[in-house]
Amino acid sequence: MMNKTNAVSRRKFLTGTGMLVAGLALNLRAEKLSVQEPIIDIHQHTDYMGRTNEQLVAHQKAMGVTTTILLPAGTPAFGMSTHQGKSNGLQAKCSGNEACYALAKQYPDSYLFGSNEVPDLQDAVKEIEKYLKLGAPIIGELKFGVQCDSPEMQKIFQLAQEYDVPVLMHWQYTMYNHDFDRFYKMLEKYPRVNFIGHAQTWWANIDKEHKDQNILYPKGKVTPGGLTDRLLADYPNMYADMSAGSGLNALLRDEAHSREFLARHQDKILYGSDCLDAEGHGPTCQGAQTIAAIRKLAPTKEIERKVLYENAKKLFKL
């Protein structure tokens, strides 16, 4: 017969064991959830404002990103397209093709490298093609002071068409990729090239009432039907990069509109961070805030997963 002391000890053992099993089950569920919910970040940079590679890798891990695409800067140049050198390093001290390639080779399971070059340099196409041949799945980001439909840019679009890779463009009024309102002609001329829109002018123009293009971070309610909204709706080869402060501002300025926008363009929107901090969390990390905003504002779990993972997986054939 079991005495009282042994009975109590046995109950404690069983209770403790039960709690341990429950705890293990919770951990396994958490790990399973993590595995089931990867995140693809289509927009990051090496040496961003002096951030080290070690800090970048830790930053991406802290955000929960499982695949990162590194977007290189072009070769340092001192012409009109780089504003006499002001825009070298994507105006953020970012490094070029070789640095992105090297880091991606160091972490082949979680990092990919893009390809880029200053479009009006003589060997621009040759330099971009070099890294496309090495496996770059994207050209960009194209952040240069040129006409968006210039002959130099069209040579890059033709190369993208040949290699079947997307092109990511930074739209910023009077500064980068001039004449946004003419870009629809490129979408029509190169229907097999997938273009990804990004930055201030791109996101400001979700609003039909956005008139003053000098305002790069507009606030307040959004009226659907702006140029960006129409390009996404009308052209199958136009996508949106949710990165940077401009993307986060677009999400937060009118949350009711954002829910409708995410639903309307759920197959076209891609998560990117373009985030320069070294933390990967907290109030200084815009990339983590964008992930949180997408999770909060996506009308359904399915749409959230599309934006954070599925759309990029499909577009980049990952």
Secondary structure, DSSP 8 states (H G I E B T S, - for coil): ---HHHHHHHHHHHHHHHHHHHHHHHHHHHHHHHHHS--EEEEE-TTGGG--HHHHHHHHHHHT-SEEEE--------SGGGTTTTTGGGGTT---HHHHHHHHHHSTTTEEE-B---TTSTTHHHHHHHHHHTT---EEEE--SSBTT-HHHHHHHHHHHHHT--EEEE-BTTTBSB-GGGTHHHHHH-TTS-EEEESHHHHHTTSTT---TT-SS--S---S--HHHHHHHH-TTEEEE--HHHHHHHHHS-HHHHHHHHHHTTTTEE-------SSSSSTT-HHHHHHHHHHHH-SSHHHHHIIIIIHHHHHTT-
